[in-house]
């Protein structure tokens, strides 16, 4: 009698352990399906550019280089480009200053040439940009 009293709980324990093991094996091998991420398609990608390719690009007014893109500022709340940071003035890296201009002031031609209607004088008169003001 004692043997059957002890046997029943052990059999129950063995069955529940085997069932749990079988369920975990099924879960581990079942394919994980996730919903696709919307908003990025071929059209969106075709109209995009990598920031690493933009940084370092020369900015022209007509045929004259008026600055170089040093950085790109992102508006965090809307995940959109706010401004570009240009180095302007100077010669061979001397006496250059950084300024931020709204991204709307930069145009990109089909040849990936960055242009602006801002003059060298306007850019030189712009206040210096301070990275310390960023979050």
Steps between C-alpha positions, in 0.01 A plus 500: 500500500783736583660423164188596303454818706852607413480375141203719402667834588823392332312399182313833505829686542662305217205565266485873572877533458485316164209716385684820597812380318300419187335844509834680536644298210205604282534864603872503430462365148185690402571777249467850635281718286514877532303771333695682228622851572299746297616831358818381334456386146687529171369850436607626844844345461549634146443855626737464796870555558734369766622760750852362460487599131361847574757590765806639329303614195582840354223762483498727196355839411513478124845360420662627819546286810354691795522233768534136589249284687653397831195352673125445475262598782191286567187630674455219753125541558416462132801302374553750220805690382499849649821657379842436359817623665737662251858607531535837327766763443866449555754341275640147521325442831628818664259756645197292401191514712205268536149626436162327491258574220149362451491199274249689284787730394685210335394352168631178349526463124456173318882472490505511884647851495399710802407859421369802687381848416683636806807706419846467654434828679172376650664178616799688645264732690301210650557435871745224590344164582551358850472119536458556874143620442390156381328249731 
